[in-house]
Amino acid sequence: MHKTASKGTAIKELQRIFNFTFEESMSFGDFLNDVEMLKETYFSYAMDNAHPEIKQLARFHAPSNNEQGVMTVIKTQVLN
């Protein structure tokens, strides 16, 4: 893996390519490999079963992976 590769750099590249902003971005994380990604999105969600550091970092919280937390949040955001 390239030394600068991360989920965060991937999000930044997608934002550039598809011309959407930090404020228009959403991510979901549960473990420490998600730190960079969560920092690159305004709508950063920690899963209920996430590592404690991820829960502190994220702006929002989602139900656990076992409860389809990602889909629950996306459906709520799309329908509102």
C-alpha positions as CSV (number, residue, x, y, z in Angstrom):
1,M,0.0,0.0,0.0
2,H,1.3,3.5,-0.8
3,K,2.4,5.4,2.3
4,T,0.0,8.3,1.8
5,A,-3.0,6.1,1.0
6,S,-5.9,6.2,3.5
7,K,-9.6,6.3,3.5
8,G,-9.3,10.1,4.2
9,T,-7.2,10.7,1.1
10,A,-9.7,8.6,-0.9
11,I,-12.6,10.8,0.3
12,K,-10.7,14.0,-0.5
13,E,-10.0,12.6,-4.1
14,L,-13.7,11.8,-4.5
15,Q,-14.7,15.2,-3.3
16,R,-12.3,16.7,-5.9
17,I,-13.4,14.5,-8.8
18,F,-17.1,14.8,-8.2
19,N,-17.0,18.4,-7.0
20,F,-18.7,18.0,-3.6
21,T,-17.6,19.6,-0.3
22,F,-16.7,18.6,3.2
23,E,-20.1,19.8,4.3
24,E,-21.8,17.5,1.7
25,S,-19.9,14.4,2.7
26,M,-20.9,11.6,5.0
27,S,-18.9,8.7,6.4
28,F,-19.3,5.9,8.9
29,G,-16.6,4.4,11.1
30,D,-16.1,1.8,13.8
31,F,-12.4,1.4,14.2
32,L,-9.1,3.3,14.2
33,N,-8.5,2.8,10.5
34,D,-11.4,5.2,9.9
35,V,-9.9,8.2,11.7
36,E,-8.7,10.0,8.6
37,M,-12.0,9.4,6.7
38,L,-14.1,10.7,9.5
39,K,-12.0,13.9,9.6
40,E,-12.7,14.6,5.9
41,T,-16.5,14.5,6.2
42,Y,-18.8,16.8,8.1
43,F,-21.4,14.1,8.6
44,S,-19.1,11.8,10.4
45,Y,-20.8,8.9,12.2
46,A,-19.5,6.5,14.8
47,M,-21.3,3.2,14.9
48,D,-22.8,2.3,18.3
49,N,-20.2,-0.6,18.4
50,A,-17.3,1.6,17.5
51,H,-14.0,2.0,19.3
52,P,-14.2,4.6,22.1
53,E,-11.8,7.0,20.2
54,I,-14.0,6.9,17.1
55,K,-17.0,7.7,19.2
56,Q,-15.2,10.8,20.5
57,L,-14.1,11.9,17.1
58,A,-17.4,11.6,15.2
59,R,-19.9,14.4,15.1
60,F,-22.9,12.0,15.1
61,H,-23.7,8.4,16.2
62,A,-25.4,5.6,14.3
63,P,-26.9,2.3,15.5
64,S,-24.5,-0.6,15.5
65,N,-23.5,-2.6,12.4
66,N,-25.7,-5.4,13.7
67,E,-28.7,-3.1,13.5
68,Q,-28.0,-1.9,9.9
69,G,-26.9,1.5,11.3
70,V,-25.5,2.8,8.1
71,M,-28.8,2.1,6.2
72,T,-30.8,3.5,9.0
73,V,-29.0,6.8,8.9
74,I,-29.0,7.1,5.1
75,K,-32.7,6.4,4.9
76,T,-33.4,9.0,7.6
77,Q,-31.3,11.6,5.8
78,V,-32.8,10.9,2.3
79,L,-36.4,10.9,3.6
80,N,-36.0,14.1,5.5
